[in-house]
Amino acid sequence: MNALAYFLNASLYLILFYSCYWLMLRRNTFFGLNRAYLLASVGLSFVMPLIELPGKATNVLPGGTLTLPTFVISENATAQTNDLTAYEWIWVIYGLGVAAMLIRLVLNAWTVRRLIMTGTVRQRQVQQGLNYRLVYLPNDSITSFSFGRYLVLNQTDALTKPDALIRHEEAHICQHHTIDILFIEIARAAFWFNPVLWLYKRSLQEVHEFLADEAVTRMASHPDYARQLVAYALNVPATMLTTPFVSVSTLKQRIVMLQKPASNRRALLGYALVMPLAGLLTLCTQPDRDVTQTERPAVLNQSARVAGVDGNVFTVVEEQPEFQGGLKNLGPYLSQHLKYPEAARKASVQGKVFVNFVVTKSGEIADVKILKGIGFGADEEAVRVVSGMPRWVPGKQSGKAVNVQYNLPINFQLSEGKATANGKLSAFFSFPTNNADLQKRFKHFVVDGNEVSFNEFSKYPKDAIVEASSSQQTIRIQTLPPPPPPPPVPASEHAALRN
């Protein structure tokens, strides 16, 4: 699964889980379960897209795919340009968004820390044995709040010491609500483009208030707690990472929850119903698996289903797809965007990479894969550039736009200074022929289409090789044909030579 698919699937899980919470769970009085659900659902949304279920592979298009002309990419091509592709621009924008969110988080934490340092800090211990620090601020610029193990009181509350407020903030500290908020903030930084996480944070803060209110109302000394909430309500903005005693946005809902009777145990079924829905989404987002392509004769108007492509895929059509500006512009595009991999350059590896892809009915590039590669980063580079190609003019069959499958050979070729006398350098000769590491690295040695032993393979002279390619465990070479035998000397000429 590529990164874009992962982010999309994770966002779908976030939307599903939060929708279930909003529709079925948020009105329950199981506040502890709601808190666990919100936190766990965020974590599961990040993990479940990585799950791959076992299943049968789907058939792909058989033989007969259209093959484009071979395009040569040299080591010194203009691919060294610094221009970014659309795919790379997406990552640049994403990285800037993550950086901005992390900077914002650090600044907010630093603001709270600086505010705490302006007050007078005293150590205090609650009855449950939890130590925290009580901070008295010198003014009323902000409402009282808790952050981590700090309980911060403004000047007025420091003088009056309202017991309900202190008990409420102590509940936040004892239940470690600040950790929850920091977790959601980090998740928001990673998925800053998804507004659902903003709703997650707001709901989680609301549940925190319900939990703290519940802890206070269990004490017999606060029978009029709801009235105290209303009396304390102030229009003072709170810092984003802190937990203030009263937030006007949640005040009404808190009073409603205080008066609401406990939810029936049958409401617990709502939590169980979420998992089948998540399982169904997992099945729907599983990638299709392709089996090995079988060799069949090409037939006219052959079509089949291909993973990730809407509709049938053709191999022969009446009007073929066309790169913007035609094939004459495809070569310069590949030369401009393809970069000769550093690993292939250092290992003196060159050869053809065959890329298979589908031009969809909308002209987009889909289902990009390698049919035959040379390794050393060249395969990945070919997939990257082909996947980022601009829209093509789609192909047509019977006057309608259809999906068409193509093969694109890309020849990675080193500069002449690094080529052999025959113009092509073998990846084999970047290693000594008598080196045991070469025999360990490659298990199969193919010469002119026939597999041979390593000893026989190592006997071929360097000058006899005209082309070579390698994969993970196989190395292939094509050799020059042996020179023809000299023509026989006529008898008359042979006699003349004797004389």
C-alpha positions as CSV (number, residue, x, y, z in Angstrom):
1,M,0.0,0.0,0.0
2,N,1.4,3.4,-0.9
3,A,1.3,6.4,1.4
4,L,-1.6,8.2,-0.3
5,A,-3.8,5.1,-0.1
6,Y,-2.9,4.7,3.5
7,F,-3.9,8.3,4.4
8,L,-7.1,7.9,2.5
9,N,-8.0,4.6,4.2
10,A,-7.1,5.9,7.6
11,S,-9.3,9.0,7.1
12,L,-12.2,6.7,6.1
13,Y,-11.8,4.8,9.4
14,L,-11.7,8.1,11.4
15,I,-14.9,9.2,9.7
16,L,-16.6,5.8,10.3
17,F,-15.6,5.6,14.0
18,Y,-16.6,9.2,14.8
19,S,-19.9,8.9,13.0
20,C,-20.7,5.8,15.1
21,Y,-19.8,7.8,18.2
22,W,-21.9,10.8,17.3
23,L,-25.0,8.8,16.3
24,M,-25.0,6.0,18.9
25,L,-22.6,6.7,21.8
26,R,-22.2,10.4,22.7
27,R,-25.5,10.5,24.7
28,N,-24.6,7.6,26.9
29,T,-23.5,8.1,30.5
30,F,-20.7,5.6,30.2
31,F,-18.2,8.4,30.2
32,G,-15.2,6.1,30.8
33,L,-16.1,3.9,27.9
34,N,-16.6,6.9,25.7
35,R,-13.2,8.2,26.5
36,A,-11.6,4.8,25.8
37,Y,-13.6,4.5,22.5
38,L,-12.5,7.9,21.2
39,L,-8.8,7.2,22.0
40,A,-8.8,3.6,20.8
41,S,-10.7,4.5,17.6
42,V,-8.0,7.0,16.6
43,G,-5.3,4.4,17.2
44,L,-7.2,1.7,15.3
45,S,-7.7,4.1,12.4
46,F,-3.9,4.4,12.1
47,V,-3.3,0.6,12.3
48,M,-6.2,-1.0,10.4
49,P,-5.3,0.3,7.0
50,L,-2.1,-1.8,7.3
51,I,-4.0,-5.0,7.8
52,E,-4.0,-7.3,4.7
53,L,-6.5,-10.2,4.8
54,P,-5.7,-13.5,3.1
55,G,-7.7,-14.0,0.0
56,K,-7.8,-15.2,-3.6
57,A,-6.0,-13.2,-6.3
58,T,-7.9,-11.7,-9.1
59,N,-7.2,-12.3,-12.7
60,V,-5.4,-9.7,-14.7
61,L,-5.3,-9.0,-18.3
62,P,-3.7,-11.7,-20.4
63,G,-1.2,-11.2,-23.1
64,G,-1.6,-8.9,-26.0
65,T,-0.8,-5.6,-24.3
66,L,0.2,-2.7,-26.5
67,T,3.9,-1.9,-26.3
68,L,5.3,1.6,-26.8
69,P,8.7,2.4,-28.4
70,T,11.7,2.1,-26.2
71,F,12.8,5.3,-24.6
72,V,16.5,5.7,-23.7
73,I,17.4,7.5,-20.4
74,S,21.2,8.2,-20.3
75,E,23.2,9.0,-17.2
76,N,23.7,12.6,-18.3
77,A,20.1,13.3,-19.3
78,T,18.3,16.4,-18.2
79,A,16.7,14.2,-15.6
80,Q,19.0,15.9,-13.1
81,T,16.6,18.9,-13.1
82,N,15.4,20.0,-9.7
83,D,11.8,20.4,-10.9
84,L,9.3,18.6,-8.6
85,T,6.6,16.3,-9.9
86,A,3.0,16.6,-8.8
87,Y,3.5,13.7,-6.5
88,E,6.5,15.4,-4.9
89,W,4.6,18.6,-4.5
90,I,1.9,16.8,-2.6
91,W,4.5,15.6,-0.1
92,V,6.0,19.0,0.2
93,I,2.6,20.5,1.0
94,Y,1.9,17.7,3.5
95,G,5.3,18.2,5.2
96,L,4.7,21.9,5.5
97,G,1.3,21.2,7.1
98,V,2.8,18.8,9.6
99,A,5.6,21.2,10.5
100,A,3.1,24.1,11.0
101,M,0.9,21.9,13.3
102,L,3.9,20.7,15.3
103,I,5.2,24.3,15.7
104,R,1.7,25.4,16.8
105,L,1.7,22.6,19.4
106,V,5.1,23.5,20.7
107,L,4.2,27.2,20.9
108,N,0.9,26.4,22.8
109,A,2.8,24.2,25.3
110,W,5.5,26.9,25.7
111,T,2.8,29.5,26.3
112,V,1.2,27.4,29.1
113,R,4.6,26.7,30.6
114,R,5.5,30.4,30.6
115,L,2.1,31.3,32.2
116,I,2.8,28.7,35.0
117,M,6.2,30.1,35.6
118,T,4.7,33.6,36.3
119,G,2.8,32.2,39.3
120,T,3.8,31.0,42.8
121,V,4.1,27.2,42.9
122,R,3.2,25.1,46.0
123,Q,3.2,21.4,46.4
124,R,0.0,19.7,47.3
125,Q,-1.2,16.1,47.9
126,V,-4.7,14.8,47.3
127,Q,-6.3,12.0,49.3
128,Q,-5.6,9.4,46.6
129,G,-1.9,9.9,47.1
130,L,-1.3,11.9,43.8
131,N,1.1,14.7,44.1
132,Y,0.5,17.8,42.0
133,R,1.7,21.5,42.1
134,L,-0.7,24.3,42.9
135,V,0.1,27.5,41.1
136,Y,-1.3,30.9,42.2
137,L,-1.3,33.5,39.4
138,P,-0.8,37.2,40.2
139,N,-3.8,38.3,38.1
140,D,-7.2,37.3,36.6
141,S,-6.1,37.3,32.9
142,I,-7.2,33.7,32.5
143,T,-9.6,31.4,34.1
144,S,-8.3,28.6,36.4
145,F,-7.2,25.4,34.7
146,S,-5.2,22.2,35.0
147,F,-2.3,21.1,32.8
148,G,-0.4,17.9,33.5
149,R,0.3,17.9,37.2
150,Y,-0.3,21.6,37.6
151,L,-3.5,23.1,39.0
152,V,-3.4,26.8,38.1
153,L,-5.6,29.3,40.0
154,N,-6.1,32.9,39.0
155,Q,-5.9,35.6,41.6
156,T,-9.6,35.6,42.6
157,D,-9.8,31.8,42.9
158,A,-6.5,31.8,44.8
159,L,-8.1,34.0,47.5
160,T,-11.5,32.2,47.6
161,K,-10.3,28.7,47.0
162,P,-13.7,27.3,45.7
163,D,-13.8,23.7,46.7
164,A,-15.9,22.5,43.8
165,L,-13.4,24.0,41.3
166,I,-10.4,22.5,43.0
167,R,-12.0,19.0,43.2
168,H,-13.0,19.2,39.6
169,E,-9.4,20.1,38.4
170,E,-8.0,17.4,40.7
171,A,-10.1,14.9,38.9
172,H,-8.6,16.0,35.6
173,I,-5.1,15.6,37.0
174,C,-5.9,12.2,38.6
175,Q,-7.3,10.8,35.3
176,H,-4.4,12.2,33.2
177,H,-6.6,14.0,30.7
178,T,-3.7,16.2,29.5
179,I,-2.1,13.1,27.9
180,D,-5.2,12.4,25.9
181,I,-5.2,16.0,24.5
182,L,-1.5,15.8,23.6
183,F,-2.2,12.4,21.8
184,I,-5.0,14.0,19.8
185,E,-2.9,17.0,18.9
186,I,-0.1,14.8,17.6
187,A,-2.6,12.9,15.5
188,R,-4.0,16.2,14.2
189,A,-0.5,17.1,13.1
190,A,-0.1,13.9,11.1
191,F,-3.6,14.2,9.6
192,W,-3.9,18.0,9.6
193,F,-5.9,17.8,6.4
194,N,-8.7,15.8,8.0
195,P,-11.2,18.0,10.0
196,V,-12.7,14.9,11.7
197,L,-9.8,15.0,14.3
198,W,-10.9,18.5,15.3
199,L,-14.3,17.0,16.2
200,Y,-12.5,14.2,18.0
201,K,-10.7,16.7,20.2
202,R,-13.8,18.6,21.0
203,S,-15.7,15.4,21.9
204,L,-12.8,14.2,24.0
205,Q,-12.6,17.4,25.9
206,E,-16.4,17.2,26.5
207,V,-16.0,13.7,27.9
208,H,-13.2,14.9,30.2
209,E,-15.6,17.4,31.7
210,F,-18.3,14.8,32.2
211,L,-15.8,12.5,34.0
212,A,-14.6,15.3,36.2
213,D,-18.1,16.5,37.0
214,E,-19.1,12.9,37.8
215,A,-16.1,12.6,40.2
216,V,-17.2,15.8,42.0
217,T,-20.9,15.0,42.3
218,R,-20.1,11.7,44.0
219,M,-19.1,13.7,47.0
220,A,-22.0,14.6,49.3
221,S,-20.5,18.0,50.0
222,H,-21.5,19.3,46.5
223,P,-25.3,18.7,46.1
224,D,-25.7,22.0,44.2
225,Y,-22.8,21.5,41.8
226,A,-24.8,22.4,38.7
227,R,-25.7,25.8,40.2
228,Q,-22.1,26.5,41.0
229,L,-21.2,25.8,37.3
230,V,-23.6,28.4,36.1
231,A,-22.5,30.9,38.7
232,Y,-18.9,30.5,37.8
233,A,-19.4,30.7,34.0
234,L,-17.2,33.5,32.6
235,N,-16.3,34.7,29.1
236,V,-12.6,34.2,29.6
237,P,-10.7,32.4,26.7
238,A,-8.8,29.4,27.8
239,T,-5.5,28.1,26.4
240,M,-6.0,25.3,23.9
241,L,-4.1,22.6,25.7
242,T,-5.5,23.3,29.2
243,T,-8.6,22.1,31.0
244,P,-10.5,25.1,32.4
245,F,-13.1,24.6,35.2
246,V,-15.9,26.2,33.0
247,S,-16.1,26.3,29.2
248,V,-19.1,28.1,27.9
249,S,-19.3,25.9,24.8
250,T,-19.8,22.7,26.9
251,L,-21.6,24.3,29.9
252,K,-25.1,23.4,28.7
253,Q,-24.3,19.8,27.9
254,R,-22.5,19.3,31.2
255,I,-25.6,20.5,33.1
256,V,-27.8,18.2,31.0
257,M,-25.5,15.2,31.7
258,L,-25.5,16.0,35.4
259,Q,-29.3,15.7,35.5
260,K,-29.5,12.7,33.2
261,P,-30.1,9.2,34.7
262,A,-27.6,6.5,34.1
263,S,-27.8,4.8,30.7
264,N,-29.4,1.4,30.4
265,R,-27.0,-1.5,30.0
266,R,-28.5,-2.2,26.6
267,A,-26.8,0.9,25.3
268,L,-23.6,-1.1,25.5
269,L,-24.6,-2.9,22.3
270,G,-23.8,0.3,20.5
271,Y,-20.1,-0.2,21.2
272,A,-20.3,-3.8,19.9
273,L,-22.0,-2.7,16.7
274,V,-19.0,-0.6,15.7
275,M,-16.6,-3.6,15.1
276,P,-18.7,-5.3,12.3
277,L,-18.8,-1.9,10.5
278,A,-15.1,-1.5,10.9
279,G,-14.6,-5.1,9.6
280,L,-16.8,-4.4,6.6
281,L,-14.7,-1.3,5.8
282,T,-11.5,-3.4,6.1
283,L,-12.9,-5.8,3.5
284,C,-13.9,-2.9,1.2
285,T,-10.4,-1.3,1.3
286,Q,-8.4,-4.5,0.7
287,P,-6.3,-4.2,-2.4
288,D,-6.9,-6.7,-5.2
289,R,-4.1,-9.2,-5.7
290,D,-2.9,-10.1,-9.2
291,V,-1.9,-13.6,-10.2
292,T,0.9,-14.2,-12.6
293,Q,0.1,-13.2,-16.1
294,T,-0.6,-16.1,-18.4
295,E,0.6,-16.2,-22.0
296,R,-2.2,-16.2,-24.5
297,P,-2.4,-15.0,-28.1
298,A,-3.5,-11.5,-28.6
299,V,-7.0,-11.0,-29.8
300,L,-8.8,-8.0,-31.1
301,N,-10.8,-5.9,-28.6
302,Q,-9.7,-8.1,-25.7
303,S,-10.9,-6.7,-22.4
304,A,-10.7,-7.7,-18.7
305,R,-11.0,-6.3,-15.2
306,V,-7.9,-4.8,-13.6
307,A,-7.5,-3.9,-9.9
308,G,-8.2,-0.3,-9.1
309,V,-9.6,0.5,-12.6
310,D,-13.3,1.3,-13.2
311,G,-14.6,-0.8,-16.1
312,N,-13.0,-3.2,-18.6
313,V,-9.4,-2.8,-19.8
314,F,-8.7,-3.1,-23.6
315,T,-5.4,-4.0,-25.3
316,V,-6.4,-3.2,-28.8
317,V,-8.7,-0.2,-29.6
318,E,-9.8,1.8,-32.6
319,E,-8.3,5.0,-31.3
320,Q,-5.3,4.6,-29.1
321,P,-4.6,6.8,-26.1
322,E,-2.1,9.6,-26.7
323,F,0.3,11.4,-24.4
324,Q,-0.3,15.2,-24.4
325,G,1.4,16.3,-27.6
326,G,2.0,12.8,-28.9
327,L,4.9,10.4,-28.5
328,K,7.3,13.1,-29.6
329,N,6.6,14.8,-26.2
330,L,6.7,11.6,-24.1
331,G,10.4,11.1,-24.7
332,P,11.4,14.6,-23.5
333,Y,9.0,14.2,-20.5
334,L,10.7,11.0,-19.4
335,S,14.2,12.5,-20.0
336,Q,13.3,15.5,-17.9
337,H,11.8,13.7,-14.9
338,L,13.7,10.4,-14.8
339,K,16.8,10.4,-12.7
340,Y,19.5,7.8,-13.1
341,P,19.6,6.0,-9.7
342,E,22.8,6.6,-7.8
343,A,23.0,2.9,-6.8
344,A,22.7,1.8,-10.5
345,R,25.3,4.4,-11.5
346,K,27.8,3.3,-8.9
347,A,27.3,-0.4,-9.7
348,S,27.5,0.4,-13.5
349,V,24.1,-1.2,-14.0
350,Q,22.1,-0.4,-17.2
351,G,19.3,-2.2,-19.1
352,K,15.7,-2.1,-20.0
353,V,12.9,-1.7,-17.4
354,F,9.4,-2.7,-18.7
355,V,6.6,-0.8,-17.1
356,N,3.0,-1.9,-17.4
357,F,0.2,0.6,-16.8
358,V,-3.4,1.5,-17.7
359,V,-4.6,4.7,-19.3
360,T,-8.1,5.0,-17.9
361,K,-11.1,6.3,-19.7
362,S,-10.5,9.7,-18.0
363,G,-6.9,9.8,-19.2
364,E,-5.3,9.1,-15.8
365,I,-2.5,6.6,-15.2
366,A,-3.4,3.6,-13.0
367,D,-2.2,0.1,-12.1
368,V,1.5,0.9,-12.6
369,K,3.7,-2.2,-12.2
370,I,7.1,-3.6,-13.3
371,L,7.0,-6.6,-15.7
372,K,10.8,-6.8,-15.9
373,G,13.4,-4.7,-14.2
374,I,17.1,-4.3,-13.5
375,G,17.1,-3.5,-9.8
376,F,19.4,-0.9,-8.1
377,G,16.6,1.6,-7.8
378,A,15.8,1.8,-11.5
379,D,12.5,-0.1,-11.2
380,E,11.3,2.3,-8.4
381,E,12.4,5.3,-10.4
382,A,10.4,4.2,-13.5
383,V,7.3,3.5,-11.4
384,R,7.6,6.9,-9.8
385,V,7.8,8.9,-13.0
386,V,5.2,6.8,-14.9
387,S,2.7,7.2,-12.0
388,G,3.2,11.0,-12.0
389,M,2.6,11.4,-15.8
390,P,0.0,14.0,-16.7
391,R,-3.4,12.9,-18.1
392,W,-3.3,11.3,-21.5
393,V,-6.0,11.7,-24.2
394,P,-8.0,8.5,-23.5
395,G,-8.4,5.8,-26.1
396,K,-11.8,5.1,-27.7
397,Q,-13.6,2.0,-28.8
398,S,-16.9,2.3,-30.8
399,G,-16.8,6.1,-30.1
400,K,-16.6,5.7,-26.3
401,A,-13.6,6.4,-24.0
402,V,-12.2,3.1,-22.6
403,N,-9.3,1.9,-20.4
404,V,-6.3,0.7,-22.4
405,Q,-3.3,-1.2,-21.1
406,Y,0.3,-0.4,-22.2
407,N,3.8,-1.6,-21.8
408,L,6.5,1.0,-21.8
409,P,10.2,-0.1,-22.2
410,I,12.6,2.4,-20.6
411,N,16.3,1.8,-21.4
412,F,18.6,3.1,-18.6
413,Q,21.9,3.6,-20.4
414,L,25.2,4.8,-19.0
415,S,27.3,7.4,-20.7
416,E,29.7,6.3,-23.4
417,G,32.7,6.8,-21.2
418,K,31.5,4.0,-19.0
419,A,30.4,1.6,-21.8
420,T,32.2,-1.4,-23.2
421,A,33.7,-1.6,-26.6
422,N,30.3,-2.8,-27.8
423,G,28.5,0.2,-26.4
424,K,26.8,-1.5,-23.6
425,L,28.1,-2.4,-20.1
426,S,27.1,-5.5,-18.3
427,A,26.2,-5.3,-14.6
428,F,28.0,-8.6,-14.3
429,F,31.4,-7.0,-14.9
430,S,31.0,-4.5,-12.1
431,F,32.1,-7.4,-10.0
432,P,35.1,-9.7,-10.4
433,T,34.2,-12.9,-12.2
434,N,36.0,-15.1,-9.6
435,N,34.5,-13.4,-6.6
436,A,32.5,-15.8,-4.4
437,D,30.2,-12.9,-3.4
438,L,28.8,-12.8,-7.0
439,Q,27.9,-16.5,-6.8
440,K,26.2,-15.9,-3.4
441,R,24.2,-12.9,-4.7
442,F,22.9,-14.4,-8.0
443,K,21.5,-18.0,-8.1
444,H,20.6,-18.1,-11.8
445,F,22.9,-17.3,-14.7
446,V,21.3,-16.9,-18.2
447,V,23.3,-16.6,-21.4
448,D,21.5,-15.9,-24.6
449,G,18.3,-17.2,-23.1
450,N,19.8,-20.4,-21.7
451,E,20.6,-21.0,-18.0
452,V,24.2,-22.1,-17.4
453,S,26.4,-22.8,-14.4
454,F,28.4,-20.1,-12.7
455,N,31.7,-21.6,-13.9
456,E,30.5,-21.5,-17.6
457,F,29.0,-18.1,-17.1
458,S,32.3,-16.7,-15.8
459,K,34.2,-17.9,-18.9
460,Y,32.5,-15.5,-21.2
461,P,34.9,-12.7,-22.2
462,K,33.8,-9.1,-21.5
463,D,34.1,-8.0,-25.1
464,A,31.6,-10.7,-26.2
465,I,28.7,-9.2,-24.1
466,V,26.4,-6.8,-26.0
467,E,23.7,-6.4,-23.3
468,A,23.1,-7.4,-19.7
469,S,20.4,-7.1,-17.1
470,S,19.9,-8.3,-13.5
471,S,17.1,-8.9,-11.1
472,Q,17.2,-10.0,-7.4
473,Q,18.6,-13.5,-8.0
474,T,19.1,-13.7,-11.8
475,I,21.6,-12.1,-14.1
476,R,21.2,-12.3,-17.9
477,I,23.6,-11.5,-20.7
478,Q,23.4,-11.4,-24.5
479,T,26.6,-12.2,-26.3
480,L,28.0,-11.5,-29.8
481,P,27.4,-14.3,-32.3
482,P,30.6,-16.2,-33.1
483,P,32.5,-15.0,-36.2
484,P,31.6,-17.0,-39.3
485,P,34.3,-19.5,-40.5
486,P,36.6,-18.3,-43.2
487,P,35.5,-19.3,-46.8
488,P,37.3,-22.4,-48.2
489,V,40.3,-21.7,-50.4
490,P,39.9,-22.9,-54.0
491,A,42.3,-25.7,-55.1
492,S,43.8,-23.6,-57.8
493,E,44.7,-20.9,-55.4
494,H,45.9,-23.4,-52.9
495,A,48.3,-24.8,-55.6
496,A,49.5,-21.4,-56.4
497,L,50.3,-20.7,-52.9
498,R,52.5,-23.8,-52.8
499,N,54.5,-22.6,-55.7
